[in-house]
Amino acid sequence: KAMEQASDALDFERAALLRDRLAAMSHVQAHQGINPGNIEEADVFAIHQEGGQFCIQVFFFRTGQNWGNRAYFPKADAALDAAEVLQSFLAQFYDDKPCPRLVLVSHALPEGDLLAEALSARAPRKVEISVPQRGEKRGLTDHALTNAREALGRRLAESASQNKLLQGVADAFGLPEPPKRIETYDNSHIMGTNAVGVMVVAGPEGFEKGQYRKFNIKSADLTPGDDYAMMREVLTRRFTRLLKENADEVNGERDAAWPDLVLIDGGKGQLSAATAVLEELGIDDVAVVGVAKGPDRDAGREHFFMPGKESFRLESRDPVLYYLQRLRDEAHRFAIGTHRARRKSAMAKNPLDEIAGIGPTRKRALLMHFGSAKAVSRAGLSDLEATPGINRQMARLIYDHFHEGSGGA
């Protein structure tokens, strides 16, 4: 109750503290009576359904000892029966892992015998699926069910907090409803080299890392370090592809990958670049917000920019501000990591690899003659012709590659 009260008051720090205390107490209780004396090997599954969501708690017992447990939250139609969801989950769970002799479940499965036969056919032993009614085995499934109920309760509480934050975002930016998909964009480069753009995605379930995207900046005529041009390229590529994927939309409905809100790391200039791209593509149903750090790049003093509005700030202790900072910081972290990986790859690359017709033998000859790829790039035409295995035509090709085809020795 105290956790829910704190969450309702948007005191998320206290709510998180109370949530952790609940988890700690559950952990202490979980060590009572979960090392069975008469069960050598078994997996225990229990499912709990609440609020349109499911939680399946799994306990693993080997050599008569509890080898740990894990909670799963399968996405399923809320209209399905818990036993149906559990049966489908079990079939997928053992698709890539060995099954023990005994599987204990909290609910009778619609086709339990058939599933047991299928698992037995794949395993080198007979597999039994049982719904215990009494005794030690019933105690194990009851304990797993209690854990499933508590885990789902914690998840629902966290979801409620997340939903309140998204409602706060909608209120802050004047959105008609809480955003289901927020895309945050950032760029990273060093003096324009190894430039990359990134997109991170968040929604009601938190960060969706499987939806993150990287963009290697490709424009040949882009001025090194032009952040606005980089943002234009990234957004053009992203939304051009989205439009193609939604070309067959019915009744104007977009798919789940269409964002409700786009956050840009930057101020008025970056915002103008982003809105220009969307206008050129004819997109007018995506809210765009620029997030710029305040003086001395102090976190907490961010200014927010929206088309047709004056820049504004949120209260320094507003939970919505903390949430937006997390989105921006996650995009920045992902951009820096992607840039470093690309830079490391570029450092290991030999510039001679980019010249058509230069195979391993000729490359080895050039390196043996000049000592390094950098020395090759500075060599005159006559020096290149003097390299064993390099004829006049190949020497001209190499020279022009490093001198932009200017010609002359």
VMD Tcl script that draws the C-alpha trace (Angstrom):
set ca {
  {0.00 0.00 0.00}
  {2.83 2.39 0.87}
  {4.50 1.66 -2.48}
  {1.27 2.39 -4.37}
  {0.75 5.62 -2.42}
  {4.27 6.77 -3.22}
  {3.76 5.91 -6.88}
  {0.47 7.82 -7.01}
  {2.27 10.84 -5.53}
  {4.96 10.50 -8.26}
  {7.55 9.87 -5.53}
  {9.21 7.18 -7.63}
  {12.40 7.02 -5.57}
  {10.47 5.98 -2.45}
  {8.26 3.63 -4.47}
  {11.38 1.94 -5.88}
  {12.85 1.63 -2.36}
  {9.69 -0.03 -1.06}
  {9.55 -2.28 -4.12}
  {13.11 -3.45 -3.42}
  {12.18 -4.17 0.21}
  {9.27 -6.29 -0.97}
  {11.61 -8.17 -3.31}
  {14.10 -8.71 -0.48}
  {11.42 -10.10 1.84}
  {10.17 -12.39 -0.93}
  {13.75 -13.59 -1.43}
  {14.09 -14.42 2.28}
  {10.78 -16.27 2.28}
  {11.73 -18.11 -0.91}
  {14.42 -20.06 0.94}
  {11.90 -21.78 3.19}
  {10.96 -25.31 2.18}
  {12.14 -25.27 -1.44}
  {14.78 -27.99 -1.29}
  {12.66 -31.14 -1.66}
  {13.83 -34.32 -0.03}
  {12.18 -36.82 -2.41}
  {12.52 -35.10 -5.80}
  {15.84 -35.66 -7.54}
  {15.17 -33.85 -10.83}
  {12.22 -31.70 -11.91}
  {11.18 -28.37 -13.39}
  {8.26 -26.58 -11.75}
  {6.03 -24.16 -13.69}
  {3.30 -21.94 -12.26}
  {1.31 -19.27 -14.09}
  {-0.59 -16.28 -12.73}
  {-2.86 -13.99 -14.75}
  {-3.82 -10.46 -13.70}
  {-4.49 -7.13 -15.39}
  {-4.41 -8.68 -18.84}
  {-0.86 -9.95 -18.31}
  {0.71 -13.31 -17.50}
  {3.68 -14.34 -15.38}
  {5.19 -17.82 -15.46}
  {7.56 -18.68 -12.64}
  {9.97 -21.57 -13.24}
  {11.97 -23.41 -10.58}
  {14.75 -25.85 -11.50}
  {15.61 -28.80 -9.24}
  {18.64 -30.99 -9.89}
  {20.27 -33.58 -7.60}
  {17.60 -32.81 -5.02}
  {18.57 -29.14 -4.80}
  {17.02 -25.88 -5.94}
  {19.17 -24.62 -8.81}
  {17.40 -21.30 -9.09}
  {14.26 -19.79 -10.58}
  {13.22 -17.25 -13.17}
  {10.11 -15.25 -14.03}
  {8.86 -14.97 -17.62}
  {6.22 -12.56 -18.90}
  {4.90 -14.03 -22.18}
  {2.91 -11.79 -24.48}
  {-0.42 -13.47 -25.11}
  {-4.03 -12.60 -25.81}
  {-5.63 -11.65 -22.50}
  {-8.72 -13.65 -23.52}
  {-6.75 -16.93 -23.47}
  {-7.03 -19.31 -20.55}
  {-3.96 -19.49 -18.27}
  {-3.60 -23.23 -18.95}
  {-3.49 -22.60 -22.71}
  {-0.78 -19.98 -22.32}
  {1.22 -22.28 -20.03}
  {0.99 -25.17 -22.51}
  {2.16 -23.00 -25.41}
  {4.99 -21.63 -23.27}
  {6.16 -25.13 -22.29}
  {6.33 -26.28 -25.90}
  {8.52 -23.31 -26.79}
  {10.57 -23.45 -23.58}
  {11.96 -26.91 -24.30}
  {12.49 -26.23 -27.98}
  {16.20 -25.54 -27.43}
  {16.99 -27.11 -24.05}
  {16.83 -30.61 -22.48}
  {13.74 -31.62 -20.56}
  {13.94 -33.40 -17.16}
  {12.04 -36.59 -16.36}
  {9.42 -34.73 -14.34}
  {7.64 -31.45 -15.12}
  {5.29 -30.13 -12.44}
  {2.68 -27.56 -13.46}
  {0.17 -25.46 -11.55}
  {-2.66 -25.93 -14.07}
  {-3.96 -28.95 -15.95}
  {-2.94 -28.53 -19.59}
  {-5.54 -29.00 -22.36}
  {-3.27 -31.47 -24.19}
  {-0.83 -32.42 -21.45}
  {-0.51 -36.08 -22.45}
  {0.22 -35.17 -26.07}
  {2.85 -32.62 -25.02}
  {4.47 -35.20 -22.71}
  {4.67 -37.67 -25.63}
  {6.27 -35.01 -27.84}
  {8.85 -34.14 -25.18}
  {9.57 -37.84 -24.56}
  {10.16 -38.41 -28.29}
  {12.85 -35.73 -28.28}
  {14.43 -36.73 -24.96}
  {16.33 -40.00 -24.30}
  {13.83 -40.80 -21.51}
  {10.15 -40.69 -20.73}
  {8.89 -37.28 -19.63}
  {6.00 -36.94 -17.19}
  {3.90 -33.77 -16.90}
  {2.00 -33.71 -13.61}
  {-0.39 -31.43 -11.73}
  {0.26 -32.39 -8.08}
  {-2.75 -32.35 -5.75}
  {-1.08 -32.84 -2.37}
  {2.17 -33.38 -0.52}
  {5.64 -32.10 -1.24}
  {5.10 -31.68 -4.97}
  {1.95 -29.61 -4.41}
  {3.97 -27.45 -2.03}
  {6.47 -26.76 -4.84}
  {3.83 -25.65 -7.33}
  {2.09 -23.53 -4.68}
  {5.39 -21.85 -3.85}
  {6.07 -21.19 -7.54}
  {2.55 -19.78 -7.92}
  {3.12 -17.40 -5.00}
  {6.33 -16.20 -6.65}
  {4.53 -15.73 -9.98}
  {1.79 -13.69 -8.28}
  {4.33 -11.44 -6.52}
  {6.49 -10.99 -9.61}
  {3.51 -9.96 -11.71}
  {2.37 -7.60 -8.96}
  {5.75 -5.85 -9.02}
  {5.67 -5.65 -12.81}
  {2.18 -4.15 -12.82}
  {3.28 -1.57 -10.23}
  {6.27 -0.64 -12.40}
  {4.04 -0.47 -15.47}
  {1.71 1.89 -13.63}
  {4.66 4.17 -12.84}
  {5.82 4.01 -16.46}
  {2.33 4.85 -17.69}
  {2.21 7.87 -15.38}
  {5.54 9.06 -16.76}
  {4.28 8.70 -20.34}
  {1.14 10.61 -19.40}
  {3.43 13.28 -17.95}
  {5.34 13.40 -21.25}
  {2.04 13.84 -23.10}
  {1.06 16.68 -20.78}
  {4.45 18.39 -21.08}
  {4.44 18.35 -24.89}
  {0.70 18.72 -25.50}
  {0.22 15.27 -27.02}
  {-3.33 13.95 -27.40}
  {-2.44 10.72 -25.54}
  {0.55 9.04 -23.86}
  {3.11 8.00 -26.51}
  {3.39 4.28 -27.19}
  {6.70 4.61 -29.01}
  {9.35 7.29 -28.41}
  {12.36 7.45 -30.74}
  {15.41 9.43 -29.59}
  {18.13 10.37 -32.10}
  {21.76 11.39 -31.60}
  {24.97 11.68 -33.65}
  {28.59 11.02 -32.78}
  {31.86 11.79 -34.57}
  {35.35 13.23 -34.02}
  {36.04 16.21 -36.29}
  {33.55 14.69 -38.73}
  {35.31 11.32 -39.02}
  {33.62 7.93 -38.54}
  {30.30 9.74 -38.20}
  {27.34 7.70 -37.02}
  {23.73 8.38 -36.09}
  {21.64 6.27 -33.73}
  {18.05 5.75 -32.71}
  {16.93 4.35 -29.35}
  {13.35 3.33 -28.65}
  {11.26 3.42 -25.47}
  {7.61 2.81 -24.61}
  {5.30 1.39 -21.95}
  {7.67 -1.57 -21.41}
  {10.75 0.67 -20.99}
  {13.71 0.64 -23.35}
  {13.20 -1.69 -26.33}
  {16.82 -2.48 -27.19}
  {15.87 -4.88 -29.94}
  {14.47 -1.86 -31.82}
  {17.64 0.27 -31.59}
  {19.20 1.25 -34.94}
  {22.61 2.46 -36.15}
  {23.19 4.67 -39.19}
  {26.62 5.02 -40.78}
  {26.65 8.49 -42.34}
  {27.01 7.95 -46.11}
  {26.60 11.35 -47.79}
  {29.73 12.01 -49.84}
  {29.08 15.77 -50.11}
  {28.46 16.23 -46.39}
  {30.77 18.77 -44.72}
  {32.71 16.99 -41.94}
  {31.19 17.84 -38.58}
  {27.89 19.17 -40.00}
  {25.54 17.86 -37.31}
  {22.45 19.27 -39.01}
  {23.22 17.47 -42.27}
  {23.89 14.23 -40.35}
  {20.53 14.48 -38.63}
  {18.81 15.17 -41.96}
  {20.39 12.06 -43.48}
  {19.47 9.82 -40.54}
  {15.85 10.97 -40.38}
  {15.44 10.85 -44.16}
  {16.63 7.26 -44.28}
  {14.56 6.24 -41.26}
  {11.25 7.75 -42.32}
  {11.61 6.93 -46.02}
  {11.87 3.31 -45.00}
  {8.92 3.64 -42.60}
  {6.78 5.09 -45.38}
  {7.62 2.15 -47.64}
  {6.78 -0.33 -44.88}
  {3.44 1.43 -44.31}
  {2.58 1.87 -47.98}
  {-0.25 -0.65 -47.67}
  {-1.72 0.79 -44.47}
  {-5.44 0.29 -43.99}
  {-7.66 3.22 -42.92}
  {-4.57 5.32 -42.29}
  {-3.41 3.13 -39.40}
  {0.35 2.89 -38.92}
  {2.13 -0.21 -37.67}
  {3.72 -0.54 -34.24}
  {7.09 0.75 -35.52}
  {5.62 4.21 -36.26}
  {6.66 6.66 -33.50}
  {4.32 9.00 -31.64}
  {7.18 11.20 -30.45}
  {10.66 11.93 -31.82}
  {13.26 13.44 -29.49}
  {16.28 15.14 -31.06}
  {19.46 15.78 -29.08}
  {19.92 19.47 -29.85}
  {18.27 22.86 -29.94}
  {16.49 25.03 -32.47}
  {18.84 24.20 -35.36}
  {18.52 20.45 -34.98}
  {14.76 20.78 -34.58}
  {14.53 22.77 -37.82}
  {16.54 20.12 -39.65}
  {14.26 17.37 -38.33}
  {10.97 19.14 -39.10}
  {12.19 20.00 -42.62}
  {12.77 16.31 -43.35}
  {9.28 15.32 -42.14}
  {7.67 18.13 -44.15}
  {9.51 17.03 -47.32}
  {8.23 13.48 -46.80}
  {4.67 14.68 -46.13}
  {4.60 13.42 -42.53}
  {2.52 15.51 -40.15}
  {1.42 13.04 -37.46}
  {4.70 12.77 -35.50}
  {5.53 15.17 -32.67}
  {9.16 16.38 -32.72}
  {10.96 17.88 -29.71}
  {14.52 19.16 -29.45}
  {16.30 18.64 -26.12}
  {19.21 21.02 -25.47}
  {21.32 21.14 -22.35}
  {21.42 24.39 -20.44}
  {24.37 26.67 -19.73}
  {27.61 24.74 -19.10}
  {25.69 21.64 -20.32}
  {24.20 21.19 -16.85}
  {21.75 18.31 -16.53}
  {18.52 19.57 -15.03}
  {18.57 22.86 -16.91}
  {17.52 21.46 -20.27}
  {15.55 23.59 -22.68}
  {12.88 21.98 -24.85}
  {12.09 23.18 -28.37}
  {8.89 22.49 -30.31}
  {7.75 23.87 -33.68}
  {5.88 27.14 -33.37}
  {6.52 27.51 -29.62}
  {8.94 29.33 -27.38}
  {11.55 27.14 -25.71}
  {10.64 26.05 -22.19}
  {11.98 24.14 -19.19}
  {10.50 21.64 -16.76}
  {10.79 21.84 -13.00}
  {14.20 20.56 -11.89}
  {12.64 17.86 -9.66}
  {9.94 16.83 -12.11}
  {10.02 13.01 -12.62}
  {9.18 13.60 -16.29}
  {12.40 15.61 -16.67}
  {14.41 12.74 -15.15}
  {12.74 10.36 -17.59}
  {13.55 12.53 -20.61}
  {17.14 12.86 -19.40}
  {17.38 9.06 -19.27}
  {16.14 8.81 -22.87}
  {18.68 11.37 -24.07}
  {21.53 9.83 -22.06}
  {20.72 6.36 -23.42}
  {20.87 7.71 -26.98}
  {24.18 9.42 -26.20}
  {25.61 6.24 -24.67}
  {24.57 4.19 -27.68}
  {25.96 6.77 -30.12}
  {29.34 6.95 -28.36}
  {29.61 3.14 -28.24}
  {28.70 2.82 -31.93}
  {31.19 5.53 -32.92}
  {34.01 3.91 -30.95}
  {33.34 0.55 -32.56}
  {33.40 2.09 -36.04}
  {36.57 4.06 -35.28}
  {38.29 0.92 -34.00}
  {37.30 -0.92 -37.18}
  {38.55 1.95 -39.35}
  {41.90 2.02 -37.53}
  {42.41 -1.65 -38.35}
  {41.57 -1.11 -42.02}
  {44.36 -0.71 -44.60}
  {43.72 2.17 -47.05}
  {45.23 0.03 -49.83}
  {42.19 -2.26 -49.51}
  {40.04 0.49 -51.07}
  {41.95 0.48 -54.39}
  {40.40 -1.76 -57.04}
  {42.90 -4.23 -58.49}
  {45.23 -4.25 -55.49}
  {45.26 -7.83 -54.26}
  {47.29 -9.41 -51.44}
  {50.41 -9.87 -53.62}
  {50.60 -6.27 -54.86}
  {49.71 -4.92 -51.43}
  {52.54 -6.94 -49.90}
  {54.94 -5.66 -52.57}
  {53.99 -2.03 -51.90}
  {54.35 -2.41 -48.14}
  {57.70 -4.16 -48.52}
  {58.95 -1.38 -50.83}
  {57.63 1.67 -48.92}
  {57.28 0.34 -45.37}
  {53.70 1.58 -44.70}
  {50.44 2.46 -46.39}
  {50.96 6.11 -45.41}
  {54.29 6.15 -47.28}
  {52.55 4.66 -50.33}
  {49.98 7.48 -50.24}
  {52.79 10.07 -50.33}
  {54.86 8.39 -53.04}
  {55.40 9.97 -56.42}
  {54.37 8.31 -59.66}
  {57.92 7.34 -60.62}
  {58.53 5.79 -57.21}
  {55.38 3.70 -57.53}
  {56.46 2.50 -60.99}
  {59.75 1.34 -59.49}
  {57.96 -1.07 -57.14}
  {58.37 -4.74 -58.16}
  {55.12 -6.07 -59.60}
  {53.59 -2.61 -60.19}
  {53.31 -1.56 -63.84}
  {52.78 1.97 -65.18}
  {48.98 1.61 -65.38}
  {48.70 0.28 -61.82}
  {51.05 2.98 -60.52}
  {48.80 5.65 -62.10}
  {45.72 4.06 -60.49}
  {47.36 4.09 -57.05}
  {48.63 7.64 -57.42}
  {45.28 8.97 -58.58}
  {43.50 7.25 -55.69}
  {45.52 9.19 -53.11}
  {45.69 12.43 -55.08}
  {42.08 12.71 -56.25}
  {43.04 12.01 -59.85}
  {45.09 15.22 -60.16}
  {47.69 13.53 -62.37}
  {51.39 14.38 -62.65}
  {54.35 13.02 -60.70}
}
mol new
graphics top color blue
foreach p $ca { graphics top sphere $p radius 0.5 }
foreach p [lrange $ca 0 end-1] q [lrange $ca 1 end] { graphics top cylinder $p $q radius 0.2 }
display resetview
